[in-house]
Amino acid sequence: MSRKTTTAIAVCAAFAVLAGSPAYADPTDDPGQVEPVDYADDGTPIWLSEADAYAFSPEPGEIPGEGTDPGEEEPGDIPGEEEPGDIPGEENGLAAAQAKKCSISVRPPLISSRIFRKKFATFVENNTGQKQKFSFTATKTGTETYSVGAKVSGEISAGVFAKISAEVNAGIEKSMSTSYGVRTSGTVKARSTINGDHGIYVQRQGWRSSNCGPLGGSASATAGAPYKTGWKIYYS
């Protein structure tokens, strides 16, 4: 066989292979084909095989998940990943560390005294030459409440109260009132005047704090807390 004849056969074979894979096919020839994607000018339907349909690219956005890399999530969407500040204690780590070192002092040389707050007062004057008996009855009431003496947080205020109670006066209370009808009696000397005051005794105590509060600052003042009620009897 001549060289020209061989070349002609090869060309024809190649054309036959290309012709065996038509761009258009009849759906009856392939059960895997779907509905026509277009029509020719003479009305002939143009079919697209199911296999080719996967290669046919739809418009952007029609493929579910298009535009994102599978497994790639926005910051904060990954389970366990949180934005700064969402981690407990991370908002102000410095302040949290300082708060742990909070120190409150109520011991000397800070001021410490017990004073009397009068709520009711009376007296009796004895102008005779002999001693006389007397009796006083309270007809007014009053109240004393704990005061820390400075503008501080509730935690510091509570801490100061606890310190005074534990180290200075275990009898202090947050609030205390006198009562009606409380009586006292005794004897007054001749030609003397005796006074009777009914009220509340208050523990006054200096205090100092450091490394306390949200900014870890310091403060100092004098607190006052009631601890008992009673009469104060004295001559004038």
C-alpha positions as semicolon CSV with decimal commas, in nm:
position;residue;x (nm);y (nm);z (nm)
1;M;0,000;0,000;0,000
2;S;0,135;0,342;-0,097
3;R;0,215;0,619;0,152
4;K;-0,062;0,843;0,008
5;T;-0,321;0,569;0,052
6;T;-0,219;0,520;0,421
7;T;-0,250;0,893;0,494
8;A;-0,597;0,908;0,338
9;I;-0,718;0,615;0,547
10;A;-0,587;0,780;0,870
11;V;-0,762;1,107;0,790
12;C;-1,088;0,928;0,719
13;A;-1,059;0,730;1,045
14;A;-1,004;1,047;1,242
15;F;-1,305;1,210;1,077
16;A;-1,510;0,900;1,158
17;V;-1,412;0,924;1,529
18;L;-1,512;1,291;1,544
19;A;-1,834;1,221;1,360
20;G;-1,912;0,941;1,610
21;S;-1,933;1,201;1,897
22;P;-2,193;1,448;1,768
23;A;-2,258;1,774;1,958
24;Y;-2,631;1,702;1,915
25;A;-2,789;1,371;1,985
26;D;-3,137;1,225;1,982
27;P;-3,263;1,148;2,334
28;T;-3,391;0,812;2,217
29;D;-3,030;0,705;2,149
30;D;-2,913;0,763;2,510
31;P;-3,136;0,711;2,816
32;G;-2,904;0,935;3,016
33;Q;-2,990;1,243;2,812
34;V;-3,212;1,520;2,943
35;E;-3,440;1,781;2,783
36;P;-3,306;1,997;2,494
37;V;-3,099;2,299;2,592
38;D;-3,171;2,491;2,272
39;Y;-3,316;2,465;1,918
40;A;-3,144;2,510;1,579
41;D;-3,271;2,764;1,323
42;D;-3,473;2,494;1,148
43;G;-3,638;2,389;1,474
44;T;-3,422;2,085;1,540
45;P;-3,377;2,033;1,915
46;I;-3,024;2,051;2,054
47;W;-2,972;1,787;2,321
48;L;-2,716;1,788;2,599
49;S;-2,618;1,456;2,748
50;E;-2,634;1,407;3,128
51;A;-2,260;1,370;3,139
52;D;-2,214;1,699;2,954
53;A;-2,469;1,865;3,183
54;Y;-2,222;1,839;3,472
55;A;-1,967;2,024;3,265
56;F;-2,220;2,289;3,174
57;S;-2,155;2,582;3,405
58;P;-2,461;2,756;3,550
59;E;-2,465;3,123;3,639
60;P;-2,260;3,231;3,942
61;G;-2,455;3,173;4,259
62;E;-2,654;2,876;4,124
63;I;-2,404;2,625;4,260
64;P;-2,471;2,576;4,631
65;G;-2,175;2,700;4,834
66;E;-2,014;2,877;4,534
67;G;-1,781;3,156;4,642
68;T;-1,670;2,986;4,965
69;D;-1,405;2,731;5,031
70;P;-1,558;2,421;5,192
71;G;-1,451;2,410;5,551
72;E;-1,357;2,777;5,558
73;E;-1,565;2,980;5,805
74;E;-1,571;3,341;5,909
75;P;-1,391;3,431;6,232
76;G;-1,619;3,358;6,523
77;D;-1,816;3,087;6,335
78;I;-1,571;2,812;6,423
79;P;-1,701;2,628;6,728
80;G;-1,501;2,734;7,032
81;E;-1,355;3,039;6,860
82;E;-1,465;3,363;7,026
83;E;-1,399;3,727;6,971
84;P;-1,162;3,904;7,214
85;G;-1,352;3,993;7,530
86;D;-1,586;3,693;7,511
87;I;-1,345;3,478;7,704
88;P;-1,432;3,503;8,075
89;G;-1,188;3,729;8,259
90;E;-1,022;3,855;7,940
91;E;-1,197;4,195;7,934
92;N;-0,965;4,349;8,189
93;G;-0,705;4,100;8,295
94;L;-0,496;4,363;8,473
95;A;-0,786;4,483;8,688
96;A;-0,879;4,124;8,769
97;A;-0,524;4,053;8,883
98;Q;-0,515;4,368;9,096
99;A;-0,852;4,292;9,255
100;K;-0,713;3,963;9,383
101;K;-0,452;4,162;9,579
102;C;-0,714;4,390;9,738
103;S;-0,605;4,484;10,089
104;I;-0,815;4,655;10,358
105;S;-0,663;4,770;10,686
106;V;-0,848;4,887;11,001
107;R;-0,578;4,850;11,264
108;P;-0,392;5,129;11,450
109;P;-0,252;5,387;11,394
110;L;-0,582;5,447;11,214
111;I;-0,842;5,634;11,418
112;S;-1,058;5,419;11,642
113;S;-1,316;5,549;11,890
114;R;-1,663;5,486;12,029
115;I;-1,905;5,774;12,037
116;F;-2,262;5,828;12,156
117;R;-2,533;5,957;11,924
118;K;-2,814;6,111;12,133
119;K;-3,173;6,039;12,018
120;F;-3,362;6,151;12,331
121;A;-3,263;6,382;12,618
122;T;-3,407;6,470;12,958
123;F;-3,290;6,581;13,303
124;V;-3,394;6,628;13,664
125;E;-3,290;6,913;13,894
126;N;-3,272;6,850;14,269
127;N;-3,283;7,178;14,463
128;T;-3,333;7,017;14,800
129;G;-3,074;6,962;15,064
130;Q;-3,111;6,585;15,036
131;K;-3,054;6,330;14,766
132;Q;-3,358;6,227;14,564
133;K;-3,459;5,937;14,344
134;F;-3,529;5,992;13,974
135;S;-3,666;5,794;13,677
136;F;-3,626;5,868;13,305
137;T;-3,836;5,722;13,019
138;A;-3,746;5,764;12,651
139;T;-4,029;5,914;12,446
140;K;-3,843;5,954;12,115
141;T;-3,663;5,711;11,887
142;G;-3,384;5,737;11,636
143;T;-3,176;5,526;11,398
144;E;-2,809;5,495;11,310
145;T;-2,682;5,315;11,000
146;Y;-2,343;5,197;10,887
147;S;-2,152;5,444;10,672
148;V;-1,820;5,378;10,506
149;G;-1,733;5,748;10,486
150;A;-1,627;5,753;10,118
151;K;-1,768;5,683;9,775
152;V;-1,652;5,330;9,707
153;S;-1,792;5,011;9,556
154;G;-2,028;4,785;9,745
155;E;-1,756;4,520;9,763
156;I;-1,511;4,753;9,937
157;S;-1,782;4,881;10,172
158;A;-1,869;4,524;10,269
159;G;-1,502;4,444;10,311
160;V;-1,451;4,737;10,551
161;F;-1,753;4,633;10,757
162;A;-1,628;4,275;10,778
163;K;-1,281;4,391;10,885
164;I;-1,416;4,616;11,163
165;S;-1,644;4,339;11,286
166;A;-1,365;4,081;11,290
167;E;-1,079;4,293;11,425
168;V;-1,229;4,584;11,621
169;N;-1,590;4,539;11,737
170;A;-1,785;4,217;11,681
171;G;-2,110;4,384;11,793
172;I;-2,144;4,633;11,506
173;E;-2,452;4,620;11,287
174;K;-2,560;4,772;10,958
175;S;-2,855;4,951;11,122
176;M;-2,985;5,004;11,475
177;S;-3,276;5,199;11,631
178;T;-3,373;5,310;11,980
179;S;-3,713;5,223;12,125
180;Y;-3,995;5,405;12,301
181;G;-4,054;5,353;12,672
182;V;-3,701;5,255;12,769
183;R;-3,652;5,352;13,134
184;T;-3,363;5,416;13,367
185;S;-3,357;5,529;13,733
186;G;-3,121;5,628;14,006
187;T;-3,047;5,886;14,273
188;V;-2,956;6,249;14,224
189;K;-2,747;6,433;14,481
190;A;-2,875;6,731;14,678
191;R;-2,875;7,064;14,494
192;S;-2,765;6,897;14,169
193;T;-2,891;6,848;13,817
194;I;-2,861;6,510;13,649
195;N;-2,906;6,452;13,278
196;G;-3,028;6,149;13,091
197;D;-2,962;6,096;12,719
198;H;-3,092;5,791;12,539
199;G;-2,924;5,698;12,213
200;I;-2,696;5,472;12,012
201;Y;-2,328;5,399;12,057
202;V;-2,130;5,401;11,733
203;Q;-1,794;5,251;11,651
204;R;-1,586;5,499;11,449
205;Q;-1,298;5,336;11,271
206;G;-1,045;5,460;11,019
207;W;-0,976;5,231;10,725
208;R;-0,749;5,217;10,423
209;S;-0,776;5,007;10,106
210;S;-0,529;4,943;9,825
211;N;-0,538;4,752;9,496
212;C;-0,917;4,741;9,519
213;G;-1,192;4,827;9,273
214;P;-1,207;4,803;8,892
215;L;-0,897;5,021;8,849
216;G;-0,703;4,876;9,139
217;G;-0,683;5,213;9,319
218;S;-0,665;5,306;9,686
219;A;-0,896;5,489;9,925
220;S;-0,919;5,583;10,292
221;A;-1,184;5,729;10,523
222;T;-1,350;5,682;10,862
223;A;-1,643;5,445;10,887
224;G;-1,915;5,443;11,149
225;A;-2,133;5,151;11,258
226;P;-2,383;5,124;11,547
227;Y;-2,330;4,856;11,807
228;K;-2,561;4,919;12,105
229;T;-2,832;5,144;12,250
230;G;-2,846;5,285;12,601
231;W;-2,865;5,572;12,847
232;K;-2,592;5,818;12,924
233;I;-2,637;5,968;13,276
234;Y;-2,423;6,260;13,391
235;Y;-2,425;6,566;13,616
236;S;-2,409;6,916;13,483
